[in-house]
Amino acid sequence: MNTLRSEQISKHLYWAMSVIILCLLLICIPLIVNSTQRYLEAVRTSDELHALQEVAILANKISKERAPANKVLSSTPEDIQQRQQELEIYRKEVDQQFEHTAEVLQQVGFPHLSQRLERVVRPSLEQGRLQIDLYAKTPWNQRSAKALDHAIGAMFKVWDSCRTLLKGVVIASNKTSTAQNNFIPQILFLSDLRDQAGRAASTIMPYVTFGQQIPATSLTRAVQIQYRIHYLWDLIGTLQPEQDKTEEFNRLHNAVDTVFIQKGLPIISSLMDESSQQVPYHLAGTELTNAMVDKFVTVVDLQTYLLDYSNQVAEQEKSSHLQHLLWTILLSLVSLSAAIATMIFARKSVFQPLIEARQILFTLSENGDAQPLSSNARSKSDSLFAAIQKLQQMLQQREALEFRLKNIAHSDPLTGLANRFALEEYTRFLESHPSQFSQTCLMIIDIDHFKQVNDQYGHIVGDEVIQFVAQCLKDNVRTSDLLVRYGGDEFLVLIENIDLYNAHIIANKIRSQVADACILSDTGEQIQVSVSIGLAIGAQSWISLFTKADKALFMAKGRGRNAVVDV
C-alpha cells in the first residue's frame, strides 16, 4: 500500500511538472509568434518603402524628361541636333530606371503593379516620346504653338499614369507602420509638387517660344497650377511631425521655399503678366526651361531626403523588432530550460529523497514492534522538531549573548556612554555617506582642571565628576544623538541635522548645568566643576570635522575655560 502511494505521488509530481512546462509554452509561444509577426511586418514595410522610393524616382525622372524634351521642342535649327542628343542620353537613363523599378516591384511582391508599369506606363511613355519626336521632325516653318502644346501635353499623360502607379503602391502597402504613416503623404505631395512645378512652366512655354499671347484657357490653367503648388506646399509643411522636423529637413524645406516658391514661380508670373500686357517676353522658351530646371532640384532633394529618412526609420523599426524577437526567443528558451532543469533537480534531489524517506519512515514505523532499532529510529524521527526547537532556542540565546557582548564592547563601563569602538562604527557609516558631514554637529567637551580634582580629592571623586558630567550630557541631548567618552576627561557629542544657533543653546545648557552644580567630597567639601566646549558643524570628512571642533576647544581653553566656542 505504501509503495502504491509513493508511485501515485511520483505520477502526480510528473503531471504537475508537465502542466508547468505547458503553461510556460502557452506564455512563450504567443510572445514569439507576435514578435515574429512584428518583425515580418517591419521587413515588409522596409521593402514597400524601397518600392515606393523606386517608383517616386521613376516618376521624378519621367517628369524631369520634360526639361530636355522642352529644349528640343523650343530649339532653333542650329542647336536642335545637340538638344536631341541630350534628350536621347536622358531617355536611356529613364529606361534603365524603368527596368529597375519593374524588377523591384516584382521582388517586393507587387507583380500586379509591375505589370501595370509595363502595360500602362510604358505605352504612355512611348506615345509621349513619339509626339515629341514627331514635333521635333516638323519643319520650323510648319510648327505652331498649338502643336507644341499638344506634344507637351502627351508627356503630362505619362506622369499621370505614373502617379496612378504611386497610389497603387501606397494602397497595397502596410498601413500600420510609423515610417509609412508619417512620410507617405509628404512623399506623394512632393511628387505632385514636382510635377505641378514642371507644368507651371510647360503650360506657357509654347506661347513664350513663339512669342505669342497666352490664350485665356492656358492662363487660367497656369493660375490654377500655381494655386495647387501653394496649396501642396502648405500641406507639406503642416503634415510633417514636429519630432521629424530635423535640421536637414528645415534646411531643404527653406531651400524649396526660397529657390522655387519665392524665385521660380515669380518668373512664370512675370511672363504671364507680360502676355496680359501684350509686351515682348523677357525670356525665350529655351531660356525659360534653363531658368526653371535648377529650381525644381530643391523639390526633388526634399523628396529624396524624406524617402531616405523614412527608410532609415523603417530600418530602425526592423532592427528593433529583430532584437525583440531574438530576446523573446532567448528568454523563452532560458525560461523553459531553467524550468525543466529545476524540475529535474527537484525530482532527483528533493522529491525522490523525500519519497524514499517517507517509505523508510513507514517501514520503520511498521517494524517498530519487531525490532528495537526501528523503535529507536522512530524516536529519533519524533525528536526532529524538538531538535529544531532546541536549535532555535540556542540561536536566540546566542543572539542575546552577542548583543550583550556588543553592548559591553561598545559602552564605557563607568558612564554607560558609547566608547571609541562605537564611535569608529558611527564614523565609518558617515564616511560611506559624505553628505551627512555637512549636517552633523560635533562637540568636544573637556572637564577643566580635572587632573587637579584627581590629585586633590582622589580617583573615586574623579569618577563621580565624570559620571556627573555624563549625566548632564544625557539630560540635554536626544536619545538619537551619540554621546561618547573619548578619553579620561573628554567627551564627544554628535548631533545630526542641527544649525549653529541651536547647537550653541545645547552646548551652553550643558556648560551652565555643570558650572551651577556642586559636588561634595568625602569630607563634605564643595567641588566646583566646569567644562570647556569646542563646537563645529559641517565638514568634508570626519577628520576635518574633528579638527575644527578640536581647534574650537583649544580656543575655549584659551579664553579662560568654562566657555563655548565654535569654528
Sequence and secondary structure as in RCSB ss.txt:
>XXXX:A:sequence
MNTLRSEQISKHLYWAMSVIILCLLLICIPLIVNSTQRYLEAVRTSDELHALQEVAILANKISKERAPANKVLSS
TPEDIQQRQQELEIYRKEVDQQFEHTAEVLQQVGFPHLSQRLERVVRPSLEQGRLQIDLYAKTPWNQRSAKALDH
AIGAMFKVWDSCRTLLKGVVIASNKTSTAQNNFIPQILFLSDLRDQAGRAASTIMPYVTFGQQIPATSLTRAVQI
QYRIHYLWDLIGTLQPEQDKTEEFNRLHNAVDTVFIQKGLPIISSLMDESSQQVPYHLAGTELTNAMVDKFVTVV
DLQTYLLDYSNQVAEQEKSSHLQHLLWTILLSLVSLSAAIATMIFARKSVFQPLIEARQILFTLSENGDAQPLSS
NARSKSDSLFAAIQKLQQMLQQREALEFRLKNIAHSDPLTGLANRFALEEYTRFLESHPSQFSQTCLMIIDIDHF
KQVNDQYGHIVGDEVIQFVAQCLKDNVRTSDLLVRYGGDEFLVLIENIDLYNAHIIANKIRSQVADACILSDTGE
QIQVSVSIGLAIGAQSWISLFTKADKALFMAKGRGRNAVVDV
>XXXX:A:secstr
 HHHHHHHHHHHHHHHHHHHHHHHHHHHHHHHHHHHHHHHHHHHHHHHHHHHHHHHHHHHHHHHTHHHHHHHHT 
 TTTHHHHHHHHHHHHHHHHHHHHHHHHHHHHHT HHHHHHIIIIIHHHHHHHHHHHHHHHHS GGG  HHHHHH
HHHHHHHHHHHHHHHHHHHHHHS SS HHHHHHHHHHHHHHHHHHHHHHHHHHHHHHHHTT    HHHHHHHHHH
HHHHHHHHHHHHHHS GGG  HHHHHHHHHIIIIIIIIIHHHHHHHHHHHHTT   SS HHHHHHHHHHHHHHHH
HHHHHHHHHHHHHHHHHHHHHHHHHHHHHHHHHHHHHHHHHHHHHIIIIIIHHHHHHHHHHHHHHHTTTT HHHH
HHHHHHHTHHHHHHHHHHHHHHHHHHHHHHHHHHHB TTT  B HHHHHHHHHHHHHSGGGGGGEEEEEEEETTH
HHHHHHH HHHHHHHHHHHHHHHHHHS TTSEEEE SSSEEEEEEES  HHHHHHHHHHHHHHHHH EEE TTS 
EEE  EEEEEEE  SSHHHHHHHHHHHHHHHHHTTSS EEE 
